[in-house]
């Protein structure tokens, strides 16, 4: 009977050791899962940040494009005005030359 009790105790100790080993493995797995969850969360956060920055860059590029289009339109207007001023100046030069010719002839 003592032998049976001793064997039962030994079996119980071995079973407890195995349960402890399984609990350690389960704890390590749980820690690894938590680490992976944390890493996944950090990656998702960085992806969100990069996406937001990309949106900001895109909005900035659109604003620059809009401003560039406005500047181009203004430069066309200025060019047309400069051509008008040049034509007026040429006409005035012709008028002044004609006036001077009349003065010389008189």
Secondary structure, 3 states (H helix, E strand, C coil): CHHHHHHHHHHHHHHHHHHHHHHHHHHHHHHHHHHHHHHHHHHHHHHHHHHHHHHHHHHHHHHHHHHHHHHHHHHHHHHHHHHHHHHHHHHHHHHHHHHHHHHHHC
